């Protein structure tokens, strides 16, 4: 499994599998996996990760984009 930088908007697209950290889990660093439904960050990059809405309705900043190439 390859991974891509989640701080650059060009790497994050709707439908991709990602791991995000939700605001309430920033302290613990707990990651949530899900599919990107919508990108919420307007700028081309963000140092803490691109903010996305997952298909589950959860919002978080992308820590890893998971590319399925096994």
N, C-alpha and C positions, 0 to 999 in steps of 0.2 A: 504494500500500500504506500503510495507516494503522498506527500503533503505539500501544500502551497501556502505562502504567506497570506494571512487574513487581514493584514493592515492596508493592502492595496486593493482599491475598488475593482480594478480590471480583473482581478483573480476571483472575485466573488460574483456568481450569477444565480439567477432564479433557477431552482431545481437541483442545485448542487448539494451534496451531503457535507455538512460542516459541524465543527464543535465550537460552541459559543460559551462564554461565561456571562451569566445573568447578573444584574446589578446586585442582587441580594447574596450572590456567591463570590463576589470579587475578593473578599477577605480570604475565603478558603480556597479559591481557585477551582472550585468544582465545575466541571464541564458538562454541557448538555448537548447531545447529538440530535441533529434534525435536518430537514430539507428547507432550503431558503425559499420563502414565499415572496418576500419583498425586501429590497434594500432601503434602509432608512437614513443612512449617512449620505449627505449631499456632496461632500468634498471627495477628491480622487484618492485620498488616503487618510488614515487616522492612526496615531501611534498606539492606541489601545485596541485597535481592530475595528473593522467596518460593522456598524450596527445594522442588524437584520431582524426581520420578523420571520419566525419559523412557521412551518405548516401547522404546528400544534398551537399557535397563537402566542408562544413565548418569544420574548425579545432579548437579545444579547449581542455582545461583540464577538466577532469571529476570531478565534484563536488558531484554528486549523481548517483548511479546506481539504477534504479527503477525496483523492482521486482514485477511483477503483481500477487499478491496472495490475491485477495479480495473475 
